[in-house]
Structure formats: C-alpha cells, structure tokens
Amino acid sequence: MRAFTKHTGLVAPLDRANVDTDQIIPKQFLKSIKRTGFGPNLFDEWRYLDEGYPGQDHTSRPLNPDFVLNQPRYQGASVLLARENFGCGSSREHAPWALDEYGFRAVLASSFADIFFNNSFKNGLLPIVLNEEDIDDLFKQAEAEEGYQLTVDLQAQTVTRPDGKSYSFEIDAFRKHCLLNGLDDIGLTLQDADAIRAFEEKHRQAQPWLFDAIK
Amino acid sequence: MSAKTLYDKLWDSHLVKQRDDGSALLYIDRHLLHEVTSPQAFEGLRLADRKPWRIDANLATPDHNVPTINRAAGVAGIDDLVSKLQVTTLDDNCKDFGILEFQMTDRRQGIVHVVGPEQGATLPGMTIVCGDSHTATHGAFGALAHGIGTSEVEHVLATQCLVAKKMKNMLVQVDGELGFGVTAKDIVLAVIGKIGTAGGNGHAIEFAGSAIRGLSMEGRMTVCNMAIEAGARVGLVACDEKTVAYVKDRPYAPKGGDWDKAVAAWQDLVSDADAVFDTVVELDAAQIKPQVSWGTSPEMVVAIDAKVPNPARETDAVKRSGYQRALQYMGLEADQPITSIKLDRVFIGSCTNSRIEDLRAAAVVAKGRRVANTVKQAMVVPGSGLVKEQAEREGLDVIFKAAGFEWRDPGCSMCLAMNPDRLQPGEHCASTSNRNFEGRQGNGGRTHLVSPAMAAAAAIAGHFVDVRDMLTEEASA
C-alpha cells in the first residue's frame, strides 16, 4: 500500500449528504476482475450525460457540465469535501479504488459509513472526520475561492487552510501507523500466526462443529 | 463479571488478540464468497504466494451476475462477456484453492445470504464475513456477521482473522403485536425511517422485543439484512427455540452428540438482562403500517396512507436540498399521495425478501388476481434453487404465473441490476430489495422499497395500494 504522510491539494466540494457507493462507482463497473481501471467511472451517473458501460472509450463521452468535478476550476482536485454519511451502502472496495485512481488522496466529511471508512485505509485514501460547522466553513471557503487548497498532515493529525487556521482530527493509532508506513495488513497479522493457531485449537476443542463440516 | 450484550459475548469469544493500539484480531468461523468482490483477493493471494488459512471455513456461490432465465445452460448462458468472465473466475479460483462452490447449475446455488442459512453453513455463535454489506443478514441467528471489503476478503482468506475495532452497542426494541398485513420488512423500514441511514453508524444493532421474537427466522433475516441501511454493519437477534429449530438437520449443521453440545452452548447467545447498551431505540409494533420508500435513500420512507413529503416543511438545509433532489430524480410531486404512484415494474426477490415465507406472502395476494396491464413486468426471483423447488412443491409458481408474474431462476437479479434484469430510465418499480439509491436497479430507474405482500398488491393494482385493504376484501368476500 502507498504511504500517506502529508499532502497539499486542490479541494473539490461535493455538496450532498449520504453519497452512496452506487453513486461513487455504479454496479456495471464491478464486473471487472481487476483492481484498476475505475477512475474514469468515478461518479459515472453524475459525471456523464450518457449511460456508462465497462470497456467504453470514456474520452468521447458527453460530460455533465453541472457536476462539480467537471468544472474547470476543480480539475486536478485531490481533496474531496463531502457531507455526512459519505460512502453509505455496499461494501464494494471499488469505491475507494475509483476515488484513489481519479486522484483523490483524502476525503473530508462530517461522518462516513463504516465499511467505506474501513476500506479507504486499506488503499492509502485518508478519510477525515471534522465536525459539521467546520465542514460548513470549508464548503463556504472552497466555493468562494478559486484554487482553494488544504494541507493534510497525517503525522500531526491536522488539516490546514490557506489562511493558516488548522483543524485537528482523530485517527486510530493502528491505522495511522499502517498508513504512514504503507504497511500491508496481512503481513502484520501473520506475525501473530502462533496466537491465531493457539486460539484456533482451543476453539476447535470447545466447538468442534465449527470445523470440517464443509469440504 | 459485568453484564454483557450478545455482541459483547460474540466479540469476546472470538478475540485472538487485543493490541495495545486499540485494534484487535478477531477469529472468523465462516467466510462466504461470491464472484464480485473476490477476484482481486484471490489475485492478491497469488501475487504474495499465500494460501488460504483454512479451506473448510469458506463457501462460495455466484449470485450477482447470474441470469435468471435459461439456468440449465450454466455459464454459457451468460451473454455479457464481462459478467461471464467474473463467474468463470470464481469457478477457477475455487477450483485452484480447493474451496467448495455451488456453481450456476447446482440446485443449491442462490444468493449467498439465502444459501448460508439454508445449508446450515450459518450457525448461531459464529463470526461470519462476506465481501457484501448484506452479510448482516446472518445476525438473525445470533451470529456476529458483517460485510467486508476486498482487502479484508484477502486478509480473512490468508489469516482466518479480521483486524477489527469493537463497535458500540445499540438496542432496537420493538414491542407489541404487528398488525394484520404488516411484516418484518415494514418493521425494518420503519426503524430506518426513524433513526436514518447514518443512525447506526459505528454500532452493532441488536433487534429485540416481543415483535422481533414473534417473527419467523425468515422475518428476522429480513430485519437484520437491512441493519446496514440504518448504517450498522451488524444486525443481531438473540438465539431462541426458533433459531435452533431452523438450523436442525441442515446439511452443515452439527449432528449427533455435537448437536446436543451445540444447542447447549447456544443457550447463552442472548444479552444479559442487565446489559447496558450505548443507544436504545424503541418502537411500538402496533403503530407500524405497511411502508413505502418514496426517495433515493432508505430513510426516505413513509406509511402507505401518507403523502410524499414536502421539502418546504424541512428545516435542515442539507436535508431539504436532498429531498428536492430526490423528488426530482423520482419524478414525484411534494404532497402527492403514495397510493397515486404508478408502477412500471415489480420485483419480488433479493437477499432481503426471496425466502419461502416471502414468496408465500406474495402468493397469497397474487392468488386469483391479475397483474395490471399497465405494469410492463412483474417478476418473482427465488433466493436459491432450493427455495425455488420448495415453492414449486407448494404450487406457488402456478399461482404467480396464472396472475401474470414471471417465475425466474435464483440470483440477486434486479436488486442491483448486474445481470440483464433492470429498469429503464424513468421507470418506477415496487421492489422488495434493500436500496433505492439513484440508478441502483438500472440507470435512471426509480425504486420504491416495500414488503413482498405490498409489491404483489402494487402489481395487481398498477399503483401502490394498502395490501390490508386488498386482503380484507378477500376475507369478507
């Protein structure tokens, strides 16, 4: 996994609550057996005026001029500003894959859906929770000022505005450690293989019916 | 020792290691797999030269992409080449890694959340994960079950564990008697309407109370299935005699002496009487009416006798603009009666409502009636091959077909339209599925979430109608 330390980038404000994973990456693109190729279809139904399908040449598709990410001033955005319950719905990890591939490194919202939040960390995409008033302020600033950038410092756990004001955010120590160092979860867990085996043996003795039924 | 909730007990009994940084390793007993969220995980295993930790913990079946006609053709019957590749990739991966899979032509194939319980692969007291958010369904058995992403699918395959953090406890207490014609689906839609789609974020929800106890296992699965639509990854119902009776003699359920030991162990799968929940929500079952969603989020739901909300009366600005956008997308007017919404298609199926009890409830309404000629398509998609067989033994297929419903083969189908079953832009659908998000059932499609009986009634009337009126007519005729 790619590490996340500090990032400064252009902010795109997506002013909707409850943005669901079906919007982030519609189901027809989930048929892929690869981990890549989802960026052009991020927010497909909002971004394009035609219906998207896998394998399409996206460069010739008609763009929806009203959609925020299509506005010239937000080209190259790498920080997504969103409202409450971002990423609700399905468990598809294709959602953070698509956001990451589009170029987003961090998403700021007043709350996130649990599975999306968890999936993001596995992919070097940093979801940051700030309170509603702060998110509101950031929406006002990002919309008012063209070229508005924020700096996210994971080590310091801060988001800093161009005017120097900064907000602190919370993050679990384990997730922070993995993200800062770009660590693979599986490798870390396998360091505890002996503990897993010991637990498993005890578990098998207590509840043998949980084992070997399916072959 | 202090009192524990059911969730606390399940967590404690599967805790391999609590790390100093607050994360924990949780042991996973059962891992269900389907074709959409697993290919990249198997690929990850191969790239790192890793093997599955415990083959017998896994069970796979294709469900999202499978067509619901011409099942005898197997994979060759999938016209969409991208879908076909995803299904053959699951077949190949299961073969390569030695994982049991119910393939497309297997009579046990079906929606993974119908198949698990039906086979006894879902047992009380287990931890169960699957790369699908509706894994919450299995919590109906007093099991700790939730959806995971593809990285976690790979992690569970490789380590039999999940890196987890303990959730908070929420109790949703539904007491009283459900009214005639009101179902498990109406309970859970009413809960989501009350607490919102983010209401359960960060929580495991235990559904309790006399109305929940009174539900069949199928009904409890419907309720737990939609916990995720209230934001909670986990839905739970305590184990009782109904749970045990459902599990008994299922193919992978414990047998002989193990059965008695298991049933004894399962008696503890209840929250202690004095357990403390972080959040408590109470509903009076008697007050719940048949529910219909009107918008593009499951929390946008009202009773059948209500009207579409008017955004002008909403004080919160973010919510108001969400309502306006939803009305526009859905092609509805503020203050329009729900019963005035006309339907183009009707879908009875999905991991929420495709079990035998759901099909029976719809058949009661369909019997001796006809789908309105303004409805282009009304389809019934059983949750598994075995549900389909049972329904046919009971003659439900004959009732549906006589009424003008299509009788299909099992799969996720029009719940998320990854297979050919889908809405056309602008079409309204009465659907027994779980999500009414924009485009969920097809680009531009308009989904209304309802119970199976309400979907069948809407198919007959051509618009939403209170199924209680329809059934009362029958009783008095």
Interface residues (C-beta under 8 A of the other chain):
Chain A: D15 R16 A17 N18 D20 D22 Q23 P26 K27 Q28 L30 K31 S32 I33 K34 R35 E45 E51 P54 G55 R83 E84 N85 C88 G89 S90 S91 R92 E93 P96 S111 F112 A113 D114 I115 N118 N119 K122 N123 D172 A173 F174 R175 H177 D185 I186 L188 T189 L190 D192 A193 A195 I196 F199 E200 H203 A206 Q207 P208 W209 L210 F211 D212 A213 I214 K215
Chain B: V16 K17 R19 D21 G22 S23 L25 Y27 D29 V36 T37 P39 Q40 E43 A48 R50 W53 R54 I55 D56 A57 N58 L59 H64 N65 D80 V82 S83 L85 Q86 T89 L100 G120 A121 L123 G125 M126 G131 D132 S133 T135 H146 G147 I148 G149 T150 S151 E152 E154 H155 A158 T159 Q160 C161 V163 K165 M167 T197 A198 N201 G202 I228 G231 A232 R233 Y252 A253 P254 D258 W259 K261 A262 A265 S297 V318 K319 S321 G322 R325 L416 A417 M418 R435 F437 E438 G439 R440 N443 G444
